[in-house]
Amino acid sequence: MPLDPPIQRIIDLLVAAGAAGGTPPGTLDERRKVANSTMMLAFTGRPDDVTARDHTVPVAGGEITVRILRPAGLPEAAPLFYFIHGGGFFQGDLDTAEVELGSMTSLVPCAVALVDYRLAPEHRYPVPLEDCVAGYTWVHEHAAELGVDPARIVVGGCSAGGNLAALLCLVARDRGLPMPLAQLLDVPAVDLTPMDLDVEADAILDFGGLTPEACNEYFALYLDDTVDPRDPRVSPLFEPDLSGLPPAVITVAEYDPVRDQGERYLTRLHEADVPASAFRVLAHLHGGWIIPGTITHALVGDLRAAALRRALTGTLAP
């Protein structure tokens, strides 16, 4: 099956410009700037009735920023979606998080918290995870002043953010933190062991999207040589006990090197009796539906919004 034609045309343009289909040249900072600016091309804009406020949150060894998006007309104690951006653990920021978030603030009556966790390789594992946990804890501790209902919080993330969101649920369970109502995981990387390049490349074909080689590079930037990639707090797929976690909705893409691990995570959740569902989006690359101009862009957004709406109203799982 070929790619969705509008996506293929965009990928062709990006490849021609050197922005896809391999490791771009330049320093890490230059690569981040190119990647982030490319991501912003897919931004359809923040709705006029949504206010944004950035908060400085102290964390071990520094500080991070949590951005609260709040649509007009919410109740004083509003439900909240705590969203963690992707970017291979080494790129992405609060602005690209809004691109990945999509039209959620227009579709679901809730506030959104975006967390600007510190990035690898300057801040390797476990710093990004602990930053996300700290931001989540801060939201709970400041719920009243933020106008948030701490009993109605859902966590989610995309790609590397999906990894961190899944792990946040495990950390919340193990540390006795308030458990989110659900976890929404978009193209999550839940297994950071090095990929078999031949096997994975055959599975996704070469459409100019995320490659197994790139995944291995990102994993190496995030994990130093002392960290076992099979550690369950690195790769949640290897957590022996997934019981007690909140319901999960997982979205994967047909042509994506992390597709199969996302689907395996669904199986593991089911084996632990955790309510969970997964959707494979055909003819798309890793998270390709964030790009406007396809039917899939709108429909996947609607699907994610429906999952969030049901989670916040207590109707996601029977």
Secondary structure, DSSP 8 states (H G I E B T S, - for coil): ----HHHHHHHHHHHHTTSSSS--SS-HHHHHHHHHHHHHTT-----TTEEEEEEEEEETTEEEEEEEEEETT--SSEEEEEEE--STTTS--HHHHHHHHTTHHHHSSSEEEEEE---TTTS-TTHHHHHHHHHHHHHHHTHHHHTEEEEEEEEEEETHHHHHHHHHHHHHHHHT----S-EEEES-----S---HHHHHHHH--SSS--HHHHHHHHHHHS-TTS-TT-TTT-GGG-S--TT---EEEEEEEE-TTHHHHHHHHHHHHHTT--EEEEEEEEEETTGGGSSSSHHHHHHHHHHHHHHHHHHHT-S--
